[in-house]
Amino acid sequence: MKNINIKTYLLKKAEYINMSLKKFLPKDKSIISQSMRYSVLAGGKRLRPILVVLTAELFGVKAKDVMPAACAVEYLHTYSLVHDDLPAMDNDDLRRGMPTNHKKFGEASAILCGDALLTEAFNLITKSKSKAEYIAQGVQILSTYSGYKGMIAGQAEETGKWNEQNKVFLYKKLKFIQTQKTAALIIASLKIGAVLAGADNKSIKVLESYGFNIGIAFQIVDDILDVCADKQFLGKKGSDVDNDKLTALSLYGKDLAQKKVDWHIKKAKKAVSIFGQKAEIFNLLAGYIASRSY
């Protein structure tokens, strides 16, 4: 594991995820089915489904047994992106270098595409090969972390104006957005993989801490790249600055934001150290998140 190339490793895992997504996605000619395939198969790092698989493998369960759950998480993640891009939200023209769903299929179809992916995510997770009680827990985790107290809460908070000058208030607001909008679904991915594999509560708590820290780091890196990286390389046009969003970069500045990334990555690695040598892949993944360029 020490000599592993993390980028190559993740690419191979992503290829497996993509093959499974193609198998699970609807294949009829309806506009909603076409719309679903368009956005889900448009590319992406597949970080969240990979986390489901890696966590299940940590506890001795094969990837194929949890692949429906992994793809369910990607369905839900993609739905959030489709809706994020809508005119009422971020009003983006590009996603992953391609026209956003509503630009390709129209606003109504994009809304319904997101609705379909959200609904089908809960159908798909039940296809996982695990005990019925574990699958029920997985469904509960996915709904809790993506629902109105989870990811949706973070998205809602992000849409608000932030012309408040109180720094303490802004710090709390930003941490809430980072935790709910981004870290929540990353934590859910880890917990779903662990629960489906029958992991003990102590291990699940450790993975929750790991997920929280890499999730915060992931969002801060996103904030930095949104302003500092080449837009063509990122595959989009606009930026958080254009939308007047509260971000780590706007609040802390680049240097302090990067220090916070490093601190959270260190915390994440410390959390999974209890897994011994098996933690190495999680350490490499944390390092990748901190140094990624897109």
Secondary structure by P-SEA (a helix, b strand, c coil): cccccaaaaaaaaaaaaaaaaaaaccccccaaaaaaaaaaaccccaaaaaaaaaaaaaaccccccaaaaaaaaaaaaaaaaaaaacccccccccccccccccccccaaaaaaaaaaaaaaaaaaaaaccccaaaaaaaaaaaaaaaccccaaaaaaaaacccccccaaaaaaaaaaaaacccaaaaaaaaaaaaaaacccaaaaaaaaaaaaaaaaaaaaaaaaaacccccccccccccccccccccccccccaaaaaaaaaaaaaaaaaaaccccccaaaaaaaaaaaacccc
